[in-house]
Amino acid sequence: MSMSATKMRLTTLTKELLLKWGQTKECWQDAKSQEFESKYIDELVSGVDKAASVIDQLDKLVAKVRSDCE
């Protein structure tokens, strides 16, 4: 699997999770829900954003290495 495919899969799965979380929040609206969102969902989104950025950088680096080796 290429890095861009990995990034796409990661972001797609995260979007799906956020949709499911939105559905869950419709019936789970208390302090624990807010705590869960802050502790896990927000951290996950932040981590995925960082990972996507790193994947982009790695993809550029691999492209440069390939170009330099040709």
N, C-alpha and C positions, 0 to 999 in steps of 0.2 A: 504494500500500500504506500503510495507516495505521501510526502509530507502535506501537500495541499489537500489530498483526500482525507488524511488523518485530521487535519484542521477542520475540514467541512463536517466530518462525522462528529467530531467533538462539539462543534457549535450547534449542529442539528440536534444532537442528543440533549444538549443543555437547554435548547429552546423547548424541546418536548417536555423536559422535566419542569421547566418554568410554567408551561401551560398546565401541567398536572398539579403543580403547586398552587396555581391560581384557582383551580377547581377545588382543591382541598381547603384553601382559605375561606371559601364561601361558607363552609360549615364548621370550620375550626377557627374561632375568633376570640382567643383569650390571651393571657400573658404568656403562656407556654408556646402558643403559636408564634407570637412575636419574637420570643426568645429563640425558637427553632429557626425562624427566618433569618434573624440576625447572626446566629451562630453558624448555621450550616448553608443556607441558600445564598446569602450575601457573600459569604466566604467562597463558595463554589463559583459563583459568577465572577468574582474578582480573580480567582485562580485560573479560570478558563480564559478570561481576557488576557491575562499575563502569558499563559501557555500559547495562545493564538499568536501573540506578538513574537514570542520566541520561535515558534514554528515558521513564521514569515522570515525571520532573520536567518534561520537555519536553511530554509529553502533558497534564499539568495546566496548564502555561502556555498551551498552544494552546487548551485548553478555556476558560480564563479570558479570553483575547483574544477568542474567538468570542462568549462571553457578554457581554463588554463592548461588542462591536460591534453587538449585536442591539438 
